[in-house]
Amino acid sequence: MKNYEERIEELEVEIPEPPEPVGSYIPARRVGNLVFCSGQGPLKDGEFLHLGKVGSDLTVEEGYEAARMCAINCLAEVKSVMGSLNEVDKIVKVRGFVSSAPGFGSQPDVVNGASDLLQEIFGEDGKHARAALGTSDLPGDIPVEVEMVVSVK
């Protein structure tokens, strides 16, 4: 059995307690062998890592950091449902929304922050289908929101 919890420690990634929902929804739901995570923002220690639009207020690198934090928060939701990230079988799908300045077209580079982290942790099982979408605004002026679907054992 793969020990993803150990791998997370080796990478010095801290999986926090899952953020509280900010609306009328649940953060994650298991259906059969799939866990569906609601969109997560780049919340770290109770504050957003960055705010603003990528391409004007923020660099691609800052957006990448934000996407990475979003993925960490999604993993926190998976862990809250499953009890352990060792129960992950594969990351199936990631969808990243990037609050983008007009004319900004590097959303895939930003969402790589989430994808790269997932592959660092889960290796081949972290490779996933993905969408990287630009949007004019996101709630609370966050720069990135990430949601994911994970298959579990």
Buried (B, 14 or more C-beta within 10 A) or exposed (E): EEEBBEBBEEEEBEBBEBBEEEEEEEBBEBEEEBBBBBBBBBBBEEEBBBBBBBBEBBEBEBBBBBBBBBBBBBBBBBBBBBEEBBBBBBBBBBBBBBBBBEEBEBBBBBBBBBBBBBBBBBEEBBEBEBEBEBEEEBEEBBBBBBBBBBBBE
